Amino acid sequence: MYNETAKKATMKYMAEKRENLNLNFPKGKKAIYRAYAKSRGMSVTELIVQLIEDDMRKNGFDTEVHIEE
């Protein structure tokens, strides 16, 4: 069951291990992208990350490069 302790653990994990990137899609595309990702057994986030990393590898860019912002 999801409770306050689980919520705090999730929030701590998100703060330590994840970053947010907000995307704006044309109206009506989000549902199409979500359906496509689901058909591939992925979330939209997983699909986007895979597509970007595949493109990086295809173009010889090291996907493990750490760039300071």
Jmol script that loads the backbone (N, CA, C; Angstrom):
load data "model"
ATOM      1  N   MET A   1       0.840  -1.183   0.000  1.00  0.00           N
ATOM      2  CA  MET A   1       0.000   0.000   0.000  1.00  0.00           C
ATOM      3  C   MET A   1       0.886   1.248   0.000  1.00  0.00           C
ATOM      4  N   TYR A   2       0.470   2.236  -0.745  1.00  0.00           N
ATOM      5  CA  TYR A   2       1.234   3.482  -0.837  1.00  0.00           C
ATOM      6  C   TYR A   2       0.862   4.376   0.333  1.00  0.00           C
ATOM      7  N   ASN A   3       1.861   4.679   1.161  1.00  0.00           N
ATOM      8  CA  ASN A   3       1.609   5.514   2.328  1.00  0.00           C
ATOM      9  C   ASN A   3       2.624   6.648   2.377  1.00  0.00           C
ATOM     10  N   GLU A   4       2.595   7.410   3.420  1.00  0.00           N
ATOM     11  CA  GLU A   4       3.476   8.579   3.537  1.00  0.00           C
ATOM     12  C   GLU A   4       4.953   8.177   3.524  1.00  0.00           C
ATOM     13  N   THR A   5       5.298   7.047   4.150  1.00  0.00           N
ATOM     14  CA  THR A   5       6.682   6.579   4.161  1.00  0.00           C
ATOM     15  C   THR A   5       7.139   6.215   2.750  1.00  0.00           C
ATOM     16  N   ALA A   6       6.291   5.513   2.016  1.00  0.00           N
ATOM     17  CA  ALA A   6       6.625   5.150   0.629  1.00  0.00           C
ATOM     18  C   ALA A   6       6.749   6.405  -0.232  1.00  0.00           C
ATOM     19  N   LYS A   7       5.862   7.361  -0.006  1.00  0.00           N
ATOM     20  CA  LYS A   7       5.913   8.615  -0.760  1.00  0.00           C
ATOM     21  C   LYS A   7       7.233   9.338  -0.511  1.00  0.00           C
ATOM     22  N   LYS A   8       7.662   9.401   0.740  1.00  0.00           N
ATOM     23  CA  LYS A   8       8.937  10.059   1.068  1.00  0.00           C
ATOM     24  C   LYS A   8      10.110   9.337   0.418  1.00  0.00           C
ATOM     25  N   ALA A   9      10.086   8.011   0.423  1.00  0.00           N
ATOM     26  CA  ALA A   9      11.165   7.238  -0.195  1.00  0.00           C
ATOM     27  C   ALA A   9      11.199   7.490  -1.700  1.00  0.00           C
ATOM     28  N   THR A  10      10.038   7.546  -2.323  1.00  0.00           N
ATOM     29  CA  THR A  10       9.959   7.820  -3.762  1.00  0.00           C
ATOM     30  C   THR A  10      10.488   9.211  -4.069  1.00  0.00           C
ATOM     31  N   MET A  11      10.090  10.188  -3.283  1.00  0.00           N
ATOM     32  CA  MET A  11      10.540  11.572  -3.499  1.00  0.00           C
ATOM     33  C   MET A  11      12.059  11.684  -3.317  1.00  0.00           C
ATOM     34  N   LYS A  12      12.616  10.971  -2.338  1.00  0.00           N
ATOM     35  CA  LYS A  12      14.055  10.989  -2.117  1.00  0.00           C
ATOM     36  C   LYS A  12      14.778  10.378  -3.311  1.00  0.00           C
ATOM     37  N   TYR A  13      14.282   9.234  -3.794  1.00  0.00           N
ATOM     38  CA  TYR A  13      14.870   8.585  -4.959  1.00  0.00           C
ATOM     39  C   TYR A  13      14.821   9.519  -6.166  1.00  0.00           C
ATOM     40  N   MET A  14      13.680  10.123  -6.412  1.00  0.00           N
ATOM     41  CA  MET A  14      13.523  11.023  -7.562  1.00  0.00           C
ATOM     42  C   MET A  14      14.502  12.192  -7.474  1.00  0.00           C
ATOM     43  N   ALA A  15      14.673  12.746  -6.290  1.00  0.00           N
ATOM     44  CA  ALA A  15      15.573  13.882  -6.114  1.00  0.00           C
ATOM     45  C   ALA A  15      17.032  13.485  -6.339  1.00  0.00           C
ATOM     46  N   GLU A  16      17.399  12.267  -5.929  1.00  0.00           N
ATOM     47  CA  GLU A  16      18.791  11.828  -6.020  1.00  0.00           C
ATOM     48  C   GLU A  16      19.157  11.221  -7.372  1.00  0.00           C
ATOM     49  N   LYS A  17      18.220  10.570  -8.023  1.00  0.00           N
ATOM     50  CA  LYS A  17      18.552   9.746  -9.186  1.00  0.00           C
ATOM     51  C   LYS A  17      17.922  10.177 -10.502  1.00  0.00           C
ATOM     52  N   ARG A  18      16.989  11.102 -10.493  1.00  0.00           N
ATOM     53  CA  ARG A  18      16.258  11.436 -11.703  1.00  0.00           C
ATOM     54  C   ARG A  18      16.305  12.939 -11.970  1.00  0.00           C
ATOM     55  N   GLU A  19      16.141  13.305 -13.232  1.00  0.00           N
ATOM     56  CA  GLU A  19      16.028  14.701 -13.630  1.00  0.00           C
ATOM     57  C   GLU A  19      14.752  14.852 -14.451  1.00  0.00           C
ATOM     58  N   ASN A  20      14.164  16.020 -14.414  1.00  0.00           N
ATOM     59  CA  ASN A  20      12.960  16.287 -15.198  1.00  0.00           C
ATOM     60  C   ASN A  20      13.308  17.066 -16.446  1.00  0.00           C
ATOM     61  N   LEU A  21      12.594  16.758 -17.510  1.00  0.00           N
ATOM     62  CA  LEU A  21      12.678  17.486 -18.765  1.00  0.00           C
ATOM     63  C   LEU A  21      11.254  17.630 -19.265  1.00  0.00           C
ATOM     64  N   ASN A  22      10.761  18.841 -19.298  1.00  0.00           N
ATOM     65  CA  ASN A  22       9.390  19.073 -19.751  1.00  0.00           C
ATOM     66  C   ASN A  22       9.362  19.209 -21.261  1.00  0.00           C
ATOM     67  N   LEU A  23       8.421  18.517 -21.873  1.00  0.00           N
ATOM     68  CA  LEU A  23       8.266  18.561 -23.321  1.00  0.00           C
ATOM     69  C   LEU A  23       6.873  19.074 -23.656  1.00  0.00           C
ATOM     70  N   ASN A  24       6.786  19.823 -24.728  1.00  0.00           N
ATOM     71  CA  ASN A  24       5.504  20.302 -25.224  1.00  0.00           C
ATOM     72  C   ASN A  24       5.231  19.653 -26.561  1.00  0.00           C
ATOM     73  N   PHE A  25       4.113  18.929 -26.646  1.00  0.00           N
ATOM     74  CA  PHE A  25       3.728  18.247 -27.877  1.00  0.00           C
ATOM     75  C   PHE A  25       2.587  19.004 -28.545  1.00  0.00           C
ATOM     76  N   PRO A  26       2.492  18.902 -29.865  1.00  0.00           N
ATOM     77  CA  PRO A  26       1.320  19.466 -30.537  1.00  0.00           C
ATOM     78  C   PRO A  26       0.057  18.781 -30.004  1.00  0.00           C
ATOM     79  N   LYS A  27      -1.035  19.526 -29.921  1.00  0.00           N
ATOM     80  CA  LYS A  27      -2.303  18.963 -29.442  1.00  0.00           C
ATOM     81  C   LYS A  27      -2.628  17.678 -30.200  1.00  0.00           C
ATOM     82  N   GLY A  28      -3.032  16.669 -29.453  1.00  0.00           N
ATOM     83  CA  GLY A  28      -3.421  15.393 -30.028  1.00  0.00           C
ATOM     84  C   GLY A  28      -2.286  14.403 -30.209  1.00  0.00           C
ATOM     85  N   LYS A  29      -1.038  14.863 -30.162  1.00  0.00           N
ATOM     86  CA  LYS A  29       0.103  13.964 -30.383  1.00  0.00           C
ATOM     87  C   LYS A  29       0.458  13.145 -29.146  1.00  0.00           C
ATOM     88  N   LYS A  30       0.237  13.693 -27.964  1.00  0.00           N
ATOM     89  CA  LYS A  30       0.621  12.983 -26.745  1.00  0.00           C
ATOM     90  C   LYS A  30      -0.048  11.612 -26.684  1.00  0.00           C
ATOM     91  N   ALA A  31      -1.324  11.550 -26.979  1.00  0.00           N
ATOM     92  CA  ALA A  31      -2.043  10.273 -26.927  1.00  0.00           C
ATOM     93  C   ALA A  31      -1.494   9.303 -27.976  1.00  0.00           C
ATOM     94  N   ILE A  32      -1.153   9.821 -29.147  1.00  0.00           N
ATOM     95  CA  ILE A  32      -0.594   8.973 -30.203  1.00  0.00           C
ATOM     96  C   ILE A  32       0.769   8.446 -29.777  1.00  0.00           C
ATOM     97  N   TYR A  33       1.616   9.314 -29.229  1.00  0.00           N
ATOM     98  CA  TYR A  33       2.939   8.891 -28.769  1.00  0.00           C
ATOM     99  C   TYR A  33       2.818   7.879 -27.636  1.00  0.00           C
ATOM    100  N   ARG A  34       1.882   8.103 -26.730  1.00  0.00           N
ATOM    101  CA  ARG A  34       1.677   7.179 -25.609  1.00  0.00           C
ATOM    102  C   ARG A  34       1.229   5.808 -26.126  1.00  0.00           C
ATOM    103  N   ALA A  35       0.306   5.790 -27.085  1.00  0.00           N
ATOM    104  CA  ALA A  35      -0.172   4.523 -27.654  1.00  0.00           C
ATOM    105  C   ALA A  35       0.958   3.791 -28.370  1.00  0.00           C
ATOM    106  N   TYR A  36       1.778   4.528 -29.095  1.00  0.00           N
ATOM    107  CA  TYR A  36       2.902   3.904 -29.793  1.00  0.00           C
ATOM    108  C   TYR A  36       3.889   3.311 -28.791  1.00  0.00           C
ATOM    109  N   ALA A  37       4.230   4.079 -27.765  1.00  0.00           N
ATOM    110  CA  ALA A  37       5.160   3.581 -26.746  1.00  0.00           C
ATOM    111  C   ALA A  37       4.593   2.320 -26.096  1.00  0.00           C
ATOM    112  N   LYS A  38       3.303   2.353 -25.770  1.00  0.00           N
ATOM    113  CA  LYS A  38       2.669   1.185 -25.142  1.00  0.00           C
ATOM    114  C   LYS A  38       2.724  -0.027 -26.067  1.00  0.00           C
ATOM    115  N   SER A  39       2.555   0.199 -27.380  1.00  0.00           N
ATOM    116  CA  SER A  39       2.620  -0.918 -28.331  1.00  0.00           C
ATOM    117  C   SER A  39       4.003  -1.544 -28.379  1.00  0.00           C
ATOM    118  N   ARG A  40       5.008  -0.783 -27.956  1.00  0.00           N
ATOM    119  CA  ARG A  40       6.390  -1.273 -27.903  1.00  0.00           C
ATOM    120  C   ARG A  40       6.752  -1.772 -26.510  1.00  0.00           C
ATOM    121  N   GLY A  41       5.789  -1.743 -25.581  1.00  0.00           N
ATOM    122  CA  GLY A  41       6.026  -2.201 -24.212  1.00  0.00           C
ATOM    123  C   GLY A  41       6.821  -1.217 -23.391  1.00  0.00           C
ATOM    124  N   MET A  42       6.694   0.083 -23.702  1.00  0.00           N
ATOM    125  CA  MET A  42       7.478   1.124 -23.027  1.00  0.00           C
ATOM    126  C   MET A  42       6.578   2.263 -22.584  1.00  0.00           C
ATOM    127  N   SER A  43       7.130   3.070 -21.693  1.00  0.00           N
ATOM    128  CA  SER A  43       6.511   4.359 -21.387  1.00  0.00           C
ATOM    129  C   SER A  43       7.014   5.364 -22.419  1.00  0.00           C
ATOM    130  N   VAL A  44       6.373   6.509 -22.492  1.00  0.00           N
ATOM    131  CA  VAL A  44       6.829   7.556 -23.410  1.00  0.00           C
ATOM    132  C   VAL A  44       8.251   7.967 -23.035  1.00  0.00           C
ATOM    133  N   THR A  45       8.533   8.065 -21.745  1.00  0.00           N
ATOM    134  CA  THR A  45       9.882   8.426 -21.303  1.00  0.00           C
ATOM    135  C   THR A  45      10.906   7.414 -21.791  1.00  0.00           C
ATOM    136  N   GLU A  46      10.629   6.127 -21.606  1.00  0.00           N
ATOM    137  CA  GLU A  46      11.555   5.089 -22.055  1.00  0.00           C
ATOM    138  C   GLU A  46      11.780   5.165 -23.562  1.00  0.00           C
ATOM    139  N   LEU A  47      10.713   5.378 -24.305  1.00  0.00           N
ATOM    140  CA  LEU A  47      10.822   5.468 -25.761  1.00  0.00           C
ATOM    141  C   LEU A  47      11.683   6.652 -26.175  1.00  0.00           C
ATOM    142  N   ILE A  48      11.441   7.808 -25.583  1.00  0.00           N
ATOM    143  CA  ILE A  48      12.216   9.002 -25.929  1.00  0.00           C
ATOM    144  C   ILE A  48      13.688   8.793 -25.612  1.00  0.00           C
ATOM    145  N   VAL A  49      13.985   8.257 -24.442  1.00  0.00           N
ATOM    146  CA  VAL A  49      15.383   8.014 -24.053  1.00  0.00           C
ATOM    147  C   VAL A  49      16.028   7.038 -25.031  1.00  0.00           C
ATOM    148  N   GLN A  50      15.330   5.951 -25.368  1.00  0.00           N
ATOM    149  CA  GLN A  50      15.891   4.973 -26.298  1.00  0.00           C
ATOM    150  C   GLN A  50      16.159   5.605 -27.661  1.00  0.00           C
ATOM    151  N   LEU A  51      15.210   6.365 -28.178  1.00  0.00           N
ATOM    152  CA  LEU A  51      15.398   6.993 -29.487  1.00  0.00           C
ATOM    153  C   LEU A  51      16.585   7.950 -29.490  1.00  0.00           C
ATOM    154  N   ILE A  52      16.714   8.753 -28.428  1.00  0.00           N
ATOM    155  CA  ILE A  52      17.837   9.691 -28.352  1.00  0.00           C
ATOM    156  C   ILE A  52      19.154   8.940 -28.261  1.00  0.00           C
ATOM    157  N   GLU A  53      19.224   7.934 -27.390  1.00  0.00           N
ATOM    158  CA  GLU A  53      20.480   7.191 -27.227  1.00  0.00           C
ATOM    159  C   GLU A  53      20.846   6.406 -28.478  1.00  0.00           C
ATOM    160  N   ASP A  54      19.855   5.835 -29.163  1.00  0.00           N
ATOM    161  CA  ASP A  54      20.134   5.145 -30.426  1.00  0.00           C
ATOM    162  C   ASP A  54      20.709   6.123 -31.442  1.00  0.00           C
ATOM    163  N   ASP A  55      20.140   7.322 -31.518  1.00  0.00           N
ATOM    164  CA  ASP A  55      20.624   8.332 -32.456  1.00  0.00           C
ATOM    165  C   ASP A  55      22.035   8.790 -32.084  1.00  0.00           C
ATOM    166  N   MET A  56      22.304   8.938 -30.783  1.00  0.00           N
ATOM    167  CA  MET A  56      23.640   9.329 -30.335  1.00  0.00           C
ATOM    168  C   MET A  56      24.665   8.281 -30.745  1.00  0.00           C
ATOM    169  N   ARG A  57      24.357   6.997 -30.495  1.00  0.00           N
ATOM    170  CA  ARG A  57      25.280   5.920 -30.874  1.00  0.00           C
ATOM    171  C   ARG A  57      25.486   5.898 -32.386  1.00  0.00           C
ATOM    172  N   LYS A  58      24.407   6.040 -33.144  1.00  0.00           N
ATOM    173  CA  LYS A  58      24.474   6.040 -34.606  1.00  0.00           C
ATOM    174  C   LYS A  58      25.408   7.136 -35.113  1.00  0.00           C
ATOM    175  N   ASN A  59      25.460   8.251 -34.402  1.00  0.00           N
ATOM    176  CA  ASN A  59      26.276   9.384 -34.824  1.00  0.00           C
ATOM    177  C   ASN A  59      27.600   9.491 -34.077  1.00  0.00           C
ATOM    178  N   GLY A  60      27.989   8.409 -33.365  1.00  0.00           N
ATOM    179  CA  GLY A  60      29.297   8.344 -32.733  1.00  0.00           C
ATOM    180  C   GLY A  60      29.450   9.181 -31.477  1.00  0.00           C
ATOM    181  N   PHE A  61      28.346   9.529 -30.832  1.00  0.00           N
ATOM    182  CA  PHE A  61      28.416  10.313 -29.599  1.00  0.00           C
ATOM    183  C   PHE A  61      28.345   9.367 -28.425  1.00  0.00           C
ATOM    184  N   ASP A  62      29.272   9.488 -27.502  1.00  0.00           N
ATOM    185  CA  ASP A  62      29.340   8.622 -26.329  1.00  0.00           C
ATOM    186  C   ASP A  62      28.135   8.888 -25.429  1.00  0.00           C
ATOM    187  N   THR A  63      27.287   7.889 -25.246  1.00  0.00           N
ATOM    188  CA  THR A  63      26.084   8.065 -24.429  1.00  0.00           C
ATOM    189  C   THR A  63      26.396   8.154 -22.939  1.00  0.00           C
ATOM    190  N   GLU A  64      27.633   7.891 -22.563  1.00  0.00           N
ATOM    191  CA  GLU A  64      28.016   7.960 -21.149  1.00  0.00           C
ATOM    192  C   GLU A  64      28.776   9.248 -20.816  1.00  0.00           C
ATOM    193  N   VAL A  65      28.843  10.173 -21.749  1.00  0.00           N
ATOM    194  CA  VAL A  65      29.515  11.446 -21.505  1.00  0.00           C
ATOM    195  C   VAL A  65      28.785  12.191 -20.394  1.00  0.00           C
ATOM    196  N   HIS A  66      29.528  12.742 -19.464  1.00  0.00           N
ATOM    197  CA  HIS A  66      28.932  13.527 -18.386  1.00  0.00           C
ATOM    198  C   HIS A  66      29.290  14.984 -18.595  1.00  0.00           C
ATOM    199  N   ILE A  67      28.295  15.769 -18.880  1.00  0.00           N
ATOM    200  CA  ILE A  67      28.480  17.188 -19.156  1.00  0.00           C
ATOM    201  C   ILE A  67      27.894  17.979 -18.000  1.00  0.00           C
ATOM    202  N   GLU A  68      28.675  18.860 -17.439  1.00  0.00           N
ATOM    203  CA  GLU A  68      28.194  19.723 -16.360  1.00  0.00           C
ATOM    204  C   GLU A  68      27.382  20.861 -16.961  1.00  0.00           C
ATOM    205  N   GLU A  69      26.249  21.125 -16.357  1.00  0.00           N
ATOM    206  CA  GLU A  69      25.404  22.231 -16.821  1.00  0.00           C
ATOM    207  C   GLU A  69      25.715  23.485 -16.052  1.00  0.00           C
TER     208      GLU A  69
END
end "model"
wireframe off; spacefill off
backbone 0.3
color backbone group
